[in-house]
Amino acid sequence: MTDAVPIASGSLRHFIQRLGAHEPTPGGGAVAALQVAIGASLGAMVIRYTAARKQFADRAPELEKRAAHCDALAARATEDVDRDVAAYGQVSAAYRLPKGSDDEKRARSAAIQAGLKSAMAVPMEVALAGIEVLETIEPLIDGHNPHVVSDLAAAADNAIDGVRGGLRNVAANLNGLKDEEAAAEAQSRVEGIRSELRRLRDRFAPLIENDWPSS
């Protein structure tokens, strides 16, 4: 049985062990949230090392605001690790409901649909948070502390992968959604996220596609 201890309260070793267990959670959704959290925290570090340099002194207040926003995004994405696990649990529990009578079938179907909406909402938030991380660190592409350029690339890599992972989980739950209006709204949001992700990947490409980045 999956350990009930919240992942966000445990150790990295414990999380890795749970990830490899023969259990459905934590899975790809939790990993996507963690990647966004890592990207945000690493981005905050890069911003602070950049703000500390004399040449960026005039930008220090603005950079600190960006670092603080990354801190908030990291905290939110960390909580999403456990929220993703809980959302999957809601769907899983709904599928286990009895379906002998017509009333039971209707109750089970309604519970499944409610669970799918919750399970879709968390990875959607993860994807949006990943986009926010990338937008927050985007100005660093054109000016940063050269000693942390590889960290900037790693921050972008993690955030990008977190967005992609979040969107995959949205799609997985979207397929079972019967509410056509909710499905259409979710699909529209997904397309918007994908469009912005393509723009941001192009912006970060010189950093993340170079194995030996320079300043």
Secondary structure by P-SEA (a helix, b strand, c coil): cccccccccccaaaaaaaaacccccccaaaaaaaaaaaaaaaaaaaaaaaaaccccccaaaaaaaaaaaaaaaaaaaaaaaaaaaaaaaaaaaaaacccccaaaaaaaaaaaaaaaaaaaaaaaaaaaaaaaaaaaaccccccccccaaaaaaaaaaaaaaaaaaaaaaaaaaaaaccaaaaaaaaaaaaaaaaaaaaaaaaaaccccccccccc
